[in-house]
Amino acid sequence: MRALAKKPGFTIVAAIYRDWKEPRTSLYPQEFCSDGGLIYTEERNDNAILMNPGTTPLRIRVATIATDVHADGKPLEGGLQRRVKLSVVIPCYNEENTLRECVESVLAIADDTLELELIIVDDCSTDRSYEVAQNLAAELRGIEVLHHDVNRGKGAALRTGIARATGDFVAVQDADREYDPMDLKRLLVPLRLGDADVVLGSRFLSFGFHRVLYFWHWVGNHFLTTLSNMLTDLNLTDMETCYKVFRRDVIQTIKIEENRFGFEPEVVAKIAQMRVRIYEMGISYRGRTYAEGKKIGMKDGWRALYCILKYNLPKVPVPIQFFFYIFIGGFSAIVNLLLFLTLRRSGFAVQVATPVAFFVAALVNYFMCVKVLFRHQARWRSTTEVLVFLLVVCVVGVFDLYFTRFFIAIGTAEWMAKLISTALGLVLNFAGRRFVVFSEKPSPDWQPQNRD
């Protein structure tokens, strides 16, 4: 093993291993493992040239750059040596045993180029967590402590903390020590180089160590991530990861609505709809057991499933929306039929039972649309939205009547005429909701990789 030579005017940014056709960068510049292959940067710190004796220089993309140093040993201006500020939001609920160690491990990643701002949000803990947080703020610089008077959930704590962040970038750090803050420095690299707007740390990509626990949690994570990917058109491996690092202007643009663990699918849906540049990198993970204080449960899994649908379906392509509307329309039709039969058996006349069942089913349809498929007040205010919705329902009802009469008039059996009219009504109802009641602008194109 021999050290790399320096070329005047250029910067050594990483080491290349023996097989230089498949270059890999060393995470730490002092660990040079090379046969003499050199990397020199050009003007951009992430655009490099690989030099091997007796070979033609090969231009490559360096994914992880550890340091930037001039040939004379002085730090470079810009790139990874530009001083940046990272705001780390730590939601905390009953974490008195791990909070101090967590905070100290986060502060340990600060260096000459990385300033830290820690925002601890105590979510009305019933143990000494708030007291521990206040003591840390009194002892150490760069810590702000916020407190909720009532327990509102992780999402609410993050909403409070993110709103107070002032750094260039914002990261989420759980107080339970399942995630290693040293990974945050790696996740910052694509952001600091200007390549990414959001970086997610995946527990399922190969990097570092992972405690082995809970097979069915692993299955649930993969199912939720796959469903999320289908609707966001991303190819993430770990949508539910805690480690998400954002440019501050990106995350503070997002209106966070979820109060509990639904924050994860909500924010992934919204950054996908913003079409920002999203990266993913492997991280280490020390999962803990329920006896050790793990809080997420089955109801959070069901909530995550609902959030994936709620925050993604308003923006998915029309055919996917129509597929899900079939279930909403079908359920509403069942409500219509059952209520009609119930009213008739209770002695109500057809002239009463029919419109009552029809409009109750329409309200059920509206409720399900705004809860799952479309965004409430996407185009109209609440009262106007309901009135426009009822107008669309009435117009489609008139079409349904005339379709039925028309098909019967041309000799179609009554049941077939009604079936065809119902199918046409389903399409018209969806079109009215999608393009009139809840119409939205489509998502923009994805941000280009290089925006200079």
Protein Blocks (a to p, Z undefined) as FASTA:
>chain_A
ZZddddehiacfbdcdfblmlccddfblklcccehiacdddfblkbccdddehiacdddd
dfbdfbdcdfkopaceehjllccddddddddehilkmmmmmmmmmmmmgcfklccddddd
dehiablmlmmmmmmmmmpghiacdddfbdebjklmmmmmmmmpcbfbdcdddfklpacf
klmmmmmmmmmnopafbdcddfkbcehjdddehjllmmmmmmmmmmmmmmnopacfblkb
mbdcddfklmmmpccfbfblmlmmmmmmmmmmnopacdddddddddddfknopabdfklm
mmmmmmmmmmmmmmmcfklmmmmmmmmmmmmmmmmmmmmmmmmmnopafklmmmmmmmmm
mmmmmmmmmmmmmcghklbcfklmmmmmmmmmmmmmmmmmmmmmmmmmnopafklmmmmm
mmmmmmmmmmmmmmmmmgccdddddddfblZZ
